């Protein structure tokens, strides 16, 4: 089971809109690792096959790259497993 591409795209652009509006705040590698450990080890919605969230469809990984929702400090988990990082 995976999130349809059009839903992934919609969710990505919605998140991107708010991320840009917030000034593109980034997480530290430590914060990314913390969030990823929750997704990987504690969340039933984590898709191991493509390292994505089955709730929102976003990419989640340990990499500090732009396309990784865990690297965006202003974002939070859609099922409240982790919160925004206040800078």
PDB file of N, CA, C and O in Angstrom:
ATOM      1  N   UNK A   1       0.844  -1.176   0.000  1.00  0.00           N
ATOM      2  CA  UNK A   1       0.000   0.000   0.000  1.00  0.00           C
ATOM      3  C   UNK A   1       0.890   1.242   0.000  1.00  0.00           C
ATOM      4  O   UNK A   1       1.835   1.335   0.784  1.00  0.00           O
ATOM      5  N   UNK A   2       0.591   2.171  -0.863  1.00  0.00           N
ATOM      6  CA  UNK A   2       1.326   3.431  -0.874  1.00  0.00           C
ATOM      7  C   UNK A   2       0.373   4.578  -1.167  1.00  0.00           C
ATOM      8  O   UNK A   2      -0.765   4.373  -1.588  1.00  0.00           O
ATOM      9  N   UNK A   3       0.854   5.767  -0.940  1.00  0.00           N
ATOM     10  CA  UNK A   3       0.065   6.975  -1.170  1.00  0.00           C
ATOM     11  C   UNK A   3       0.096   7.293  -2.665  1.00  0.00           C
ATOM     12  O   UNK A   3       1.177   7.312  -3.254  1.00  0.00           O
ATOM     13  N   UNK A   4      -1.048   7.541  -3.297  1.00  0.00           N
ATOM     14  CA  UNK A   4      -1.067   7.875  -4.722  1.00  0.00           C
ATOM     15  C   UNK A   4      -0.190   9.097  -5.025  1.00  0.00           C
ATOM     16  O   UNK A   4      -0.075  10.011  -4.207  1.00  0.00           O
ATOM     17  N   UNK A   5       0.419   9.096  -6.202  1.00  0.00           N
ATOM     18  CA  UNK A   5       1.356  10.148  -6.577  1.00  0.00           C
ATOM     19  C   UNK A   5       0.735  11.538  -6.503  1.00  0.00           C
ATOM     20  O   UNK A   5       1.385  12.472  -6.032  1.00  0.00           O
ATOM     21  N   UNK A   6      -0.492  11.697  -6.952  1.00  0.00           N
ATOM     22  CA  UNK A   6      -1.103  13.033  -6.925  1.00  0.00           C
ATOM     23  C   UNK A   6      -1.302  13.543  -5.493  1.00  0.00           C
ATOM     24  O   UNK A   6      -1.251  14.749  -5.253  1.00  0.00           O
ATOM     25  N   UNK A   7      -1.526  12.639  -4.555  1.00  0.00           N
ATOM     26  CA  UNK A   7      -1.652  13.028  -3.148  1.00  0.00           C
ATOM     27  C   UNK A   7      -0.282  13.408  -2.595  1.00  0.00           C
ATOM     28  O   UNK A   7      -0.156  14.386  -1.857  1.00  0.00           O
ATOM     29  N   UNK A   8       0.753  12.630  -2.954  1.00  0.00           N
ATOM     30  CA  UNK A   8       2.114  12.967  -2.531  1.00  0.00           C
ATOM     31  C   UNK A   8       2.497  14.355  -3.024  1.00  0.00           C
ATOM     32  O   UNK A   8       3.048  15.163  -2.275  1.00  0.00           O
ATOM     33  N   UNK A   9       2.202  14.622  -4.283  1.00  0.00           N
ATOM     34  CA  UNK A   9       2.541  15.902  -4.892  1.00  0.00           C
ATOM     35  C   UNK A   9       1.804  17.050  -4.198  1.00  0.00           C
ATOM     36  O   UNK A   9       2.401  18.083  -3.894  1.00  0.00           O
ATOM     37  N   UNK A  10       0.521  16.868  -3.954  1.00  0.00           N
ATOM     38  CA  UNK A  10      -0.282  17.885  -3.265  1.00  0.00           C
ATOM     39  C   UNK A  10       0.275  18.154  -1.873  1.00  0.00           C
ATOM     40  O   UNK A  10       0.435  19.309  -1.480  1.00  0.00           O
ATOM     41  N   UNK A  11       0.569  17.096  -1.129  1.00  0.00           N
ATOM     42  CA  UNK A  11       1.098  17.256   0.224  1.00  0.00           C
ATOM     43  C   UNK A  11       2.472  17.915   0.220  1.00  0.00           C
ATOM     44  O   UNK A  11       2.772  18.744   1.079  1.00  0.00           O
ATOM     45  N   UNK A  12       3.315  17.539  -0.761  1.00  0.00           N
ATOM     46  CA  UNK A  12       4.641  18.136  -0.852  1.00  0.00           C
ATOM     47  C   UNK A  12       4.546  19.638  -1.091  1.00  0.00           C
ATOM     48  O   UNK A  12       5.208  20.413  -0.400  1.00  0.00           O
ATOM     49  N   UNK A  13       3.732  20.063  -2.058  1.00  0.00           N
ATOM     50  CA  UNK A  13       3.637  21.481  -2.357  1.00  0.00           C
ATOM     51  C   UNK A  13       2.987  22.272  -1.218  1.00  0.00           C
ATOM     52  O   UNK A  13       3.341  23.428  -0.987  1.00  0.00           O
ATOM     53  N   UNK A  14       2.064  21.671  -0.525  1.00  0.00           N
ATOM     54  CA  UNK A  14       1.470  22.329   0.644  1.00  0.00           C
ATOM     55  C   UNK A  14       2.538  22.519   1.726  1.00  0.00           C
ATOM     56  O   UNK A  14       2.656  23.602   2.299  1.00  0.00           O
ATOM     57  N   UNK A  15       3.306  21.476   2.000  1.00  0.00           N
ATOM     58  CA  UNK A  15       4.379  21.569   2.991  1.00  0.00           C
ATOM     59  C   UNK A  15       5.439  22.571   2.549  1.00  0.00           C
ATOM     60  O   UNK A  15       5.931  23.361   3.355  1.00  0.00           O
ATOM     61  N   UNK A  16       5.789  22.536   1.263  1.00  0.00           N
ATOM     62  CA  UNK A  16       6.791  23.456   0.722  1.00  0.00           C
ATOM     63  C   UNK A  16       6.335  24.908   0.880  1.00  0.00           C
ATOM     64  O   UNK A  16       7.132  25.772   1.246  1.00  0.00           O
ATOM     65  N   UNK A  17       5.064  25.177   0.608  1.00  0.00           N
ATOM     66  CA  UNK A  17       4.509  26.530   0.735  1.00  0.00           C
ATOM     67  C   UNK A  17       4.740  27.058   2.155  1.00  0.00           C
ATOM     68  O   UNK A  17       5.223  28.176   2.336  1.00  0.00           O
ATOM     69  N   UNK A  18       4.395  26.252   3.151  1.00  0.00           N
ATOM     70  CA  UNK A  18       4.561  26.676   4.539  1.00  0.00           C
ATOM     71  C   UNK A  18       6.032  26.729   4.938  1.00  0.00           C
ATOM     72  O   UNK A  18       6.428  27.582   5.733  1.00  0.00           O
ATOM     73  N   UNK A  19       6.841  25.829   4.395  1.00  0.00           N
ATOM     74  CA  UNK A  19       8.274  25.802   4.686  1.00  0.00           C
ATOM     75  C   UNK A  19       8.948  27.080   4.176  1.00  0.00           C
ATOM     76  O   UNK A  19       9.747  27.691   4.887  1.00  0.00           O
ATOM     77  N   UNK A  20       8.630  27.474   2.964  1.00  0.00           N
ATOM     78  CA  UNK A  20       9.177  28.712   2.397  1.00  0.00           C
ATOM     79  C   UNK A  20       8.677  29.913   3.205  1.00  0.00           C
ATOM     80  O   UNK A  20       9.450  30.816   3.526  1.00  0.00           O
ATOM     81  N   UNK A  21       7.393  29.917   3.527  1.00  0.00           N
ATOM     82  CA  UNK A  21       6.827  31.009   4.319  1.00  0.00           C
ATOM     83  C   UNK A  21       7.456  31.146   5.693  1.00  0.00           C
ATOM     84  O   UNK A  21       7.509  32.241   6.254  1.00  0.00           O
ATOM     85  N   UNK A  22       7.933  30.029   6.235  1.00  0.00           N
ATOM     86  CA  UNK A  22       8.575  30.052   7.555  1.00  0.00           C
ATOM     87  C   UNK A  22      10.053  30.442   7.466  1.00  0.00           C
ATOM     88  O   UNK A  22      10.721  30.591   8.490  1.00  0.00           O
ATOM     89  N   UNK A  23      10.559  30.606   6.242  1.00  0.00           N
ATOM     90  CA  UNK A  23      11.955  31.004   6.074  1.00  0.00           C
ATOM     91  C   UNK A  23      12.918  29.850   5.850  1.00  0.00           C
ATOM     92  O   UNK A  23      14.124  30.003   6.042  1.00  0.00           O
ATOM     93  N   UNK A  24      12.393  28.689   5.444  1.00  0.00           N
ATOM     94  CA  UNK A  24      13.202  27.491   5.155  1.00  0.00           C
ATOM     95  C   UNK A  24      14.028  27.015   6.353  1.00  0.00           C
ATOM     96  O   UNK A  24      15.214  26.726   6.198  1.00  0.00           O
ATOM     97  N   UNK A  25      13.429  26.927   7.540  1.00  0.00           N
ATOM     98  CA  UNK A  25      14.210  26.483   8.704  1.00  0.00           C
ATOM     99  C   UNK A  25      14.615  25.011   8.575  1.00  0.00           C
ATOM    100  O   UNK A  25      13.822  24.167   8.158  1.00  0.00           O
ATOM    101  N   UNK A  26      15.857  24.727   8.938  1.00  0.00           N
ATOM    102  CA  UNK A  26      16.395  23.370   8.812  1.00  0.00           C
ATOM    103  C   UNK A  26      16.677  22.765  10.177  1.00  0.00           C
ATOM    104  O   UNK A  26      16.948  23.472  11.147  1.00  0.00           O
ATOM    105  N   UNK A  27      16.608  21.454  10.228  1.00  0.00           N
ATOM    106  CA  UNK A  27      16.957  20.717  11.429  1.00  0.00           C
ATOM    107  C   UNK A  27      18.446  20.403  11.426  1.00  0.00           C
ATOM    108  O   UNK A  27      19.086  20.369  10.375  1.00  0.00           O
ATOM    109  N   UNK A  28      18.984  20.175  12.611  1.00  0.00           N
ATOM    110  CA  UNK A  28      20.349  19.676  12.717  1.00  0.00           C
ATOM    111  C   UNK A  28      20.334  18.192  12.373  1.00  0.00           C
ATOM    112  O   UNK A  28      19.271  17.573  12.340  1.00  0.00           O
ATOM    113  N   UNK A  29      21.488  17.627  12.122  1.00  0.00           N
ATOM    114  CA  UNK A  29      21.557  16.193  11.836  1.00  0.00           C
ATOM    115  C   UNK A  29      21.052  15.381  13.034  1.00  0.00           C
ATOM    116  O   UNK A  29      20.418  14.341  12.858  1.00  0.00           O
ATOM    117  N   UNK A  30      21.330  15.852  14.235  1.00  0.00           N
ATOM    118  CA  UNK A  30      20.857  15.172  15.445  1.00  0.00           C
ATOM    119  C   UNK A  30      19.321  15.145  15.499  1.00  0.00           C
ATOM    120  O   UNK A  30      18.730  14.126  15.854  1.00  0.00           O
ATOM    121  N   UNK A  31      18.688  16.254  15.149  1.00  0.00           N
ATOM    122  CA  UNK A  31      17.224  16.322  15.138  1.00  0.00           C
ATOM    123  C   UNK A  31      16.640  15.409  14.055  1.00  0.00           C
ATOM    124  O   UNK A  31      15.626  14.747  14.276  1.00  0.00           O
ATOM    125  N   UNK A  32      17.283  15.378  12.889  1.00  0.00           N
ATOM    126  CA  UNK A  32      16.835  14.489  11.810  1.00  0.00           C
ATOM    127  C   UNK A  32      16.936  13.038  12.257  1.00  0.00           C
ATOM    128  O   UNK A  32      16.010  12.255  12.047  1.00  0.00           O
ATOM    129  N   UNK A  33      18.053  12.680  12.870  1.00  0.00           N
ATOM    130  CA  UNK A  33      18.248  11.299  13.346  1.00  0.00           C
ATOM    131  C   UNK A  33      17.197  10.917  14.379  1.00  0.00           C
ATOM    132  O   UNK A  33      16.684   9.798  14.366  1.00  0.00           O
ATOM    133  N   UNK A  34      16.874  11.852  15.279  1.00  0.00           N
ATOM    134  CA  UNK A  34      15.846  11.601  16.296  1.00  0.00           C
ATOM    135  C   UNK A  34      14.490  11.333  15.642  1.00  0.00           C
ATOM    136  O   UNK A  34      13.811  10.363  15.978  1.00  0.00           O
ATOM    137  N   UNK A  35      14.108  12.191  14.717  1.00  0.00           N
ATOM    138  CA  UNK A  35      12.827  12.023  14.023  1.00  0.00           C
ATOM    139  C   UNK A  35      12.802  10.711  13.242  1.00  0.00           C
ATOM    140  O   UNK A  35      11.814   9.978  13.277  1.00  0.00           O
ATOM    141  N   UNK A  36      13.895  10.423  12.539  1.00  0.00           N
ATOM    142  CA  UNK A  36      13.942   9.204  11.726  1.00  0.00           C
ATOM    143  C   UNK A  36      13.848   7.950  12.593  1.00  0.00           C
ATOM    144  O   UNK A  36      13.201   6.977  12.206  1.00  0.00           O
ATOM    145  N   UNK A  37      14.484   7.968  13.751  1.00  0.00           N
ATOM    146  CA  UNK A  37      14.411   6.797  14.628  1.00  0.00           C
ATOM    147  C   UNK A  37      12.977   6.534  15.076  1.00  0.00           C
ATOM    148  O   UNK A  37      12.579   5.380  15.227  1.00  0.00           O
ATOM    149  N   UNK A  38      12.205   7.587  15.287  1.00  0.00           N
ATOM    150  CA  UNK A  38      10.792   7.430  15.649  1.00  0.00           C
ATOM    151  C   UNK A  38      10.028   6.808  14.478  1.00  0.00           C
ATOM    152  O   UNK A  38       9.280   5.847  14.656  1.00  0.00           O
ATOM    153  N   UNK A  39      10.224   7.363  13.287  1.00  0.00           N
ATOM    154  CA  UNK A  39       9.534   6.831  12.104  1.00  0.00           C
ATOM    155  C   UNK A  39       9.883   5.358  11.893  1.00  0.00           C
ATOM    156  O   UNK A  39       9.003   4.512  11.739  1.00  0.00           O
ATOM    157  N   UNK A  40      11.157   5.077  11.890  1.00  0.00           N
ATOM    158  CA  UNK A  40      11.655   3.743  11.555  1.00  0.00           C
ATOM    159  C   UNK A  40      11.310   2.693  12.616  1.00  0.00           C
ATOM    160  O   UNK A  40      10.979   1.556  12.280  1.00  0.00           O
ATOM    161  N   UNK A  41      11.386   3.068  13.880  1.00  0.00           N
ATOM    162  CA  UNK A  41      11.248   2.083  14.955  1.00  0.00           C
ATOM    163  C   UNK A  41       9.900   2.071  15.671  1.00  0.00           C
ATOM    164  O   UNK A  41       9.543   1.073  16.297  1.00  0.00           O
ATOM    165  N   UNK A  42       9.154   3.161  15.587  1.00  0.00           N
ATOM    166  CA  UNK A  42       7.933   3.254  16.389  1.00  0.00           C
ATOM    167  C   UNK A  42       6.656   3.472  15.597  1.00  0.00           C
ATOM    168  O   UNK A  42       5.564   3.390  16.159  1.00  0.00           O
ATOM    169  N   UNK A  43       6.771   3.750  14.296  1.00  0.00           N
ATOM    170  CA  UNK A  43       5.579   4.143  13.553  1.00  0.00           C
ATOM    171  C   UNK A  43       5.078   3.058  12.602  1.00  0.00           C
ATOM    172  O   UNK A  43       5.833   2.523  11.791  1.00  0.00           O
ATOM    173  N   UNK A  44       3.811   2.753  12.719  1.00  0.00           N
ATOM    174  CA  UNK A  44       3.180   1.753  11.860  1.00  0.00           C
ATOM    175  C   UNK A  44       2.947   2.278  10.439  1.00  0.00           C
ATOM    176  O   UNK A  44       2.629   1.499   9.540  1.00  0.00           O
ATOM    177  N   UNK A  45       3.099   3.577  10.232  1.00  0.00           N
ATOM    178  CA  UNK A  45       2.877   4.182   8.917  1.00  0.00           C
ATOM    179  C   UNK A  45       4.164   4.340   8.110  1.00  0.00           C
ATOM    180  O   UNK A  45       4.125   4.847   6.989  1.00  0.00           O
ATOM    181  N   UNK A  46       5.296   3.919   8.656  1.00  0.00           N
ATOM    182  CA  UNK A  46       6.573   4.029   7.941  1.00  0.00           C
ATOM    183  C   UNK A  46       6.671   2.917   6.897  1.00  0.00           C
ATOM    184  O   UNK A  46       6.506   1.740   7.218  1.00  0.00           O
ATOM    185  N   UNK A  47       6.938   3.292   5.659  1.00  0.00           N
ATOM    186  CA  UNK A  47       7.088   2.329   4.562  1.00  0.00           C
ATOM    187  C   UNK A  47       8.573   2.073   4.341  1.00  0.00           C
ATOM    188  O   UNK A  47       9.282   2.926   3.807  1.00  0.00           O
ATOM    189  N   UNK A  48       9.035   0.912   4.746  1.00  0.00           N
ATOM    190  CA  UNK A  48      10.454   0.559   4.642  1.00  0.00           C
ATOM    191  C   UNK A  48      10.911   0.397   3.194  1.00  0.00           C
ATOM    192  O   UNK A  48      12.083   0.610   2.887  1.00  0.00           O
ATOM    193  N   UNK A  49      10.000   0.025   2.313  1.00  0.00           N
ATOM    194  CA  UNK A  49      10.359  -0.225   0.916  1.00  0.00           C
ATOM    195  C   UNK A  49      10.899   1.019   0.220  1.00  0.00           C
ATOM    196  O   UNK A  49      11.879   0.933  -0.520  1.00  0.00           O
ATOM    197  N   UNK A  50      10.278   2.169   0.443  1.00  0.00           N
ATOM    198  CA  UNK A  50      10.761   3.382  -0.223  1.00  0.00           C
ATOM    199  C   UNK A  50      11.040   4.528   0.757  1.00  0.00           C
ATOM    200  O   UNK A  50      11.164   5.683   0.350  1.00  0.00           O
ATOM    201  N   UNK A  51      11.138   4.203   2.039  1.00  0.00           N
ATOM    202  CA  UNK A  51      11.451   5.178   3.087  1.00  0.00           C
ATOM    203  C   UNK A  51      10.534   6.391   3.004  1.00  0.00           C
ATOM    204  O   UNK A  51      10.982   7.529   2.856  1.00  0.00           O
ATOM    205  N   UNK A  52       9.229   6.111   3.103  1.00  0.00           N
ATOM    206  CA  UNK A  52       8.241   7.183   3.048  1.00  0.00           C
ATOM    207  C   UNK A  52       7.179   6.983   4.120  1.00  0.00           C
ATOM    208  O   UNK A  52       7.092   5.932   4.754  1.00  0.00           O
ATOM    209  N   UNK A  53       6.380   8.018   4.301  1.00  0.00           N
ATOM    210  CA  UNK A  53       5.277   7.982   5.253  1.00  0.00           C
ATOM    211  C   UNK A  53       4.001   7.577   4.511  1.00  0.00           C
ATOM    212  O   UNK A  53       3.658   8.175   3.492  1.00  0.00           O
ATOM    213  N   UNK A  54       3.306   6.569   5.019  1.00  0.00           N
ATOM    214  CA  UNK A  54       2.067   6.123   4.387  1.00  0.00           C
ATOM    215  C   UNK A  54       0.870   7.009   4.741  1.00  0.00           C
ATOM    216  O   UNK A  54      -0.221   6.807   4.207  1.00  0.00           O
ATOM    217  N   UNK A  55       1.056   7.975   5.623  1.00  0.00           N
ATOM    218  CA  UNK A  55      -0.003   8.932   5.937  1.00  0.00           C
ATOM    219  C   UNK A  55       0.020  10.114   4.976  1.00  0.00           C
ATOM    220  O   UNK A  55      -1.007  10.471   4.399  1.00  0.00           O
ATOM    221  N   UNK A  56       1.192  10.720   4.805  1.00  0.00           N
ATOM    222  CA  UNK A  56       1.284  11.921   3.958  1.00  0.00           C
ATOM    223  C   UNK A  56       2.011  11.668   2.638  1.00  0.00           C
ATOM    224  O   UNK A  56       1.877  12.450   1.696  1.00  0.00           O
ATOM    225  N   UNK A  57       2.779  10.580   2.566  1.00  0.00           N
ATOM    226  CA  UNK A  57       3.503  10.263   1.343  1.00  0.00           C
ATOM    227  C   UNK A  57       4.873  10.896   1.231  1.00  0.00           C
ATOM    228  O   UNK A  57       5.568  10.695   0.235  1.00  0.00           O
ATOM    229  N   UNK A  58       5.271  11.657   2.233  1.00  0.00           N
ATOM    230  CA  UNK A  58       6.564  12.351   2.176  1.00  0.00           C
ATOM    231  C   UNK A  58       7.732  11.388   2.344  1.00  0.00           C
ATOM    232  O   UNK A  58       7.617  10.338   2.978  1.00  0.00           O
ATOM    233  N   UNK A  59       8.862  11.781   1.754  1.00  0.00           N
ATOM    234  CA  UNK A  59      10.103  11.038   1.941  1.00  0.00           C
ATOM    235  C   UNK A  59      10.617  11.293   3.347  1.00  0.00           C
ATOM    236  O   UNK A  59      10.573  12.420   3.839  1.00  0.00           O
ATOM    237  N   UNK A  60      11.098  10.248   3.985  1.00  0.00           N
ATOM    238  CA  UNK A  60      11.714  10.373   5.303  1.00  0.00           C
ATOM    239  C   UNK A  60      13.002   9.564   5.301  1.00  0.00           C
ATOM    240  O   UNK A  60      13.000   8.382   4.956  1.00  0.00           O
ATOM    241  N   UNK A  61      14.097  10.202   5.685  1.00  0.00           N
ATOM    242  CA  UNK A  61      15.384   9.509   5.737  1.00  0.00           C
ATOM    243  C   UNK A  61      16.315  10.240   6.695  1.00  0.00           C
ATOM    244  O   UNK A  61      15.964  11.277   7.257  1.00  0.00           O
ATOM    245  N   UNK A  62      17.502   9.684   6.869  1.00  0.00           N
ATOM    246  CA  UNK A  62      18.509  10.295   7.735  1.00  0.00           C
ATOM    247  C   UNK A  62      19.327  11.356   7.007  1.00  0.00           C
ATOM    248  O   UNK A  62      20.171  12.016   7.614  1.00  0.00           O
ATOM    249  N   UNK A  63      19.087  11.519   5.735  1.00  0.00           N
ATOM    250  CA  UNK A  63      19.877  12.455   4.940  1.00  0.00           C
ATOM    251  C   UNK A  63      19.403  13.888   5.143  1.00  0.00           C
ATOM    252  O   UNK A  63      18.207  14.164   5.233  1.00  0.00           O
ATOM    253  N   UNK A  64      20.367  14.779   5.211  1.00  0.00           N
ATOM    254  CA  UNK A  64      20.061  16.206   5.386  1.00  0.00           C
ATOM    255  C   UNK A  64      19.959  16.831   3.994  1.00  0.00           C
ATOM    256  O   UNK A  64      20.830  17.589   3.566  1.00  0.00           O
ATOM    257  N   UNK A  65      18.868  16.490   3.301  1.00  0.00           N
ATOM    258  CA  UNK A  65      18.649  16.981   1.942  1.00  0.00           C
ATOM    259  C   UNK A  65      17.312  17.707   1.876  1.00  0.00           C
ATOM    260  O   UNK A  65      16.463  17.541   2.752  1.00  0.00           O
ATOM    261  N   UNK A  66      17.133  18.496   0.853  1.00  0.00           N
ATOM    262  CA  UNK A  66      15.930  19.314   0.709  1.00  0.00           C
ATOM    263  C   UNK A  66      14.653  18.481   0.628  1.00  0.00           C
ATOM    264  O   UNK A  66      13.636  18.870   1.203  1.00  0.00           O
ATOM    265  N   UNK A  67      14.681  17.361  -0.062  1.00  0.00           N
ATOM    266  CA  UNK A  67      13.468  16.568  -0.291  1.00  0.00           C
ATOM    267  C   UNK A  67      13.111  15.642   0.886  1.00  0.00           C
ATOM    268  O   UNK A  67      12.294  14.735   0.725  1.00  0.00           O
ATOM    269  N   UNK A  68      13.695  15.851   2.027  1.00  0.00           N
ATOM    270  CA  UNK A  68      13.445  15.032   3.205  1.00  0.00           C
ATOM    271  C   UNK A  68      12.646  15.832   4.222  1.00  0.00           C
ATOM    272  O   UNK A  68      13.153  16.801   4.787  1.00  0.00           O
ATOM    273  N   UNK A  69      11.404  15.434   4.460  1.00  0.00           N
ATOM    274  CA  UNK A  69      10.533  16.161   5.398  1.00  0.00           C
ATOM    275  C   UNK A  69      11.146  16.261   6.793  1.00  0.00           C
ATOM    276  O   UNK A  69      10.913  17.240   7.501  1.00  0.00           O
ATOM    277  N   UNK A  70      11.911  15.280   7.184  1.00  0.00           N
ATOM    278  CA  UNK A  70      12.508  15.290   8.519  1.00  0.00           C
ATOM    279  C   UNK A  70      13.547  16.390   8.684  1.00  0.00           C
ATOM    280  O   UNK A  70      13.888  16.749   9.810  1.00  0.00           O
ATOM    281  N   UNK A  71      14.050  16.926   7.589  1.00  0.00           N
ATOM    282  CA  UNK A  71      15.065  17.980   7.636  1.00  0.00           C
ATOM    283  C   UNK A  71      14.450  19.374   7.737  1.00  0.00           C
ATOM    284  O   UNK A  71      15.175  20.350   7.930  1.00  0.00           O
ATOM    285  N   UNK A  72      13.148  19.481   7.611  1.00  0.00           N
ATOM    286  CA  UNK A  72      12.459  20.771   7.654  1.00  0.00           C
ATOM    287  C   UNK A  72      11.954  21.013   9.082  1.00  0.00           C
ATOM    288  O   UNK A  72      11.025  20.343   9.535  1.00  0.00           O
ATOM    289  N   UNK A  73      12.557  21.954   9.775  1.00  0.00           N
ATOM    290  CA  UNK A  73      12.245  22.187  11.188  1.00  0.00           C
ATOM    291  C   UNK A  73      10.798  22.616  11.436  1.00  0.00           C
ATOM    292  O   UNK A  73      10.260  22.370  12.515  1.00  0.00           O
ATOM    293  N   UNK A  74      10.170  23.247  10.458  1.00  0.00           N
ATOM    294  CA  UNK A  74       8.803  23.746  10.647  1.00  0.00           C
ATOM    295  C   UNK A  74       7.731  22.685  10.414  1.00  0.00           C
ATOM    296  O   UNK A  74       6.543  22.969  10.564  1.00  0.00           O
ATOM    297  N   UNK A  75       8.128  21.480  10.053  1.00  0.00           N
ATOM    298  CA  UNK A  75       7.172  20.408   9.768  1.00  0.00           C
ATOM    299  C   UNK A  75       6.970  19.519  10.989  1.00  0.00           C
ATOM    300  O   UNK A  75       7.830  19.439  11.866  1.00  0.00           O
ATOM    301  N   UNK A  76       5.823  18.857  11.028  1.00  0.00           N
ATOM    302  CA  UNK A  76       5.557  17.900  12.093  1.00  0.00           C
ATOM    303  C   UNK A  76       4.931  16.648  11.501  1.00  0.00           C
ATOM    304  O   UNK A  76       4.412  16.663  10.385  1.00  0.00           O
ATOM    305  N   UNK A  77       4.986  15.595  12.245  1.00  0.00           N
ATOM    306  CA  UNK A  77       4.443  14.305  11.830  1.00  0.00           C
ATOM    307  C   UNK A  77       2.919  14.399  11.691  1.00  0.00           C
ATOM    308  O   UNK A  77       2.263  14.996  12.544  1.00  0.00           O
ATOM    309  N   UNK A  78       2.345  13.816  10.624  1.00  0.00           N
ATOM    310  CA  UNK A  78       0.892  13.879  10.449  1.00  0.00           C
ATOM    311  C   UNK A  78       0.100  13.097  11.499  1.00  0.00           C
ATOM    312  O   UNK A  78      -1.103  13.310  11.651  1.00  0.00           O
ATOM    313  N   UNK A  79       0.768  12.192  12.224  1.00  0.00           N
ATOM    314  CA  UNK A  79       0.081  11.443  13.291  1.00  0.00           C
ATOM    315  C   UNK A  79       0.679  11.762  14.660  1.00  0.00           C
ATOM    316  O   UNK A  79       0.553  10.978  15.600  1.00  0.00           O
ATOM    317  N   UNK A  80       1.334  12.928  14.761  1.00  0.00           N
ATOM    318  CA  UNK A  80       1.853  13.478  16.029  1.00  0.00           C
ATOM    319  C   UNK A  80       2.903  12.606  16.734  1.00  0.00           C
ATOM    320  O   UNK A  80       2.938  12.556  17.964  1.00  0.00           O
ATOM    321  N   UNK A  81       3.742  11.932  15.978  1.00  0.00           N
ATOM    322  CA  UNK A  81       4.833  11.151  16.573  1.00  0.00           C
ATOM    323  C   UNK A  81       6.014  12.060  16.925  1.00  0.00           C
ATOM    324  O   UNK A  81       6.751  11.777  17.869  1.00  0.00           O
ATOM    325  N   UNK A  82       6.198  13.144  16.175  1.00  0.00           N
ATOM    326  CA  UNK A  82       7.218  14.165  16.464  1.00  0.00           C
ATOM    327  C   UNK A  82       6.669  15.527  16.049  1.00  0.00           C
ATOM    328  O   UNK A  82       5.804  15.628  15.180  1.00  0.00           O
ATOM    329  N   UNK A  83       7.190  16.569  16.690  1.00  0.00           N
ATOM    330  CA  UNK A  83       6.663  17.925  16.519  1.00  0.00           C
ATOM    331  C   UNK A  83       7.637  18.824  15.755  1.00  0.00           C
ATOM    332  O   UNK A  83       8.755  18.425  15.428  1.00  0.00           O
ATOM    333  N   UNK A  84       7.179  20.045  15.481  1.00  0.00           N
ATOM    334  CA  UNK A  84       8.024  21.070  14.886  1.00  0.00           C
ATOM    335  C   UNK A  84       9.181  21.359  15.830  1.00  0.00           C
ATOM    336  O   UNK A  84       9.066  21.178  17.042  1.00  0.00           O
ATOM    337  N   UNK A  85      10.301  21.812  15.264  1.00  0.00           N
ATOM    338  CA  UNK A  85      11.454  22.217  16.069  1.00  0.00           C
ATOM    339  C   UNK A  85      11.392  23.728  16.195  1.00  0.00           C
ATOM    340  O   UNK A  85      11.429  24.441  15.193  1.00  0.00           O
ATOM    341  N   UNK A  86      11.300  24.212  17.408  1.00  0.00           N
ATOM    342  CA  UNK A  86      11.287  25.663  17.647  1.00  0.00           C
ATOM    343  C   UNK A  86      12.701  26.178  17.657  1.00  0.00           C
ATOM    344  O   UNK A  86      13.548  25.715  18.421  1.00  0.00           O
ATOM    345  N   UNK A  87      12.943  27.141  16.800  1.00  0.00           N
ATOM    346  CA  UNK A  87      14.290  27.713  16.695  1.00  0.00           C
ATOM    347  C   UNK A  87      14.362  28.987  17.497  1.00  0.00           C
ATOM    348  O   UNK A  87      15.411  29.629  17.542  1.00  0.00           O
TER     349      UNK A  87
END
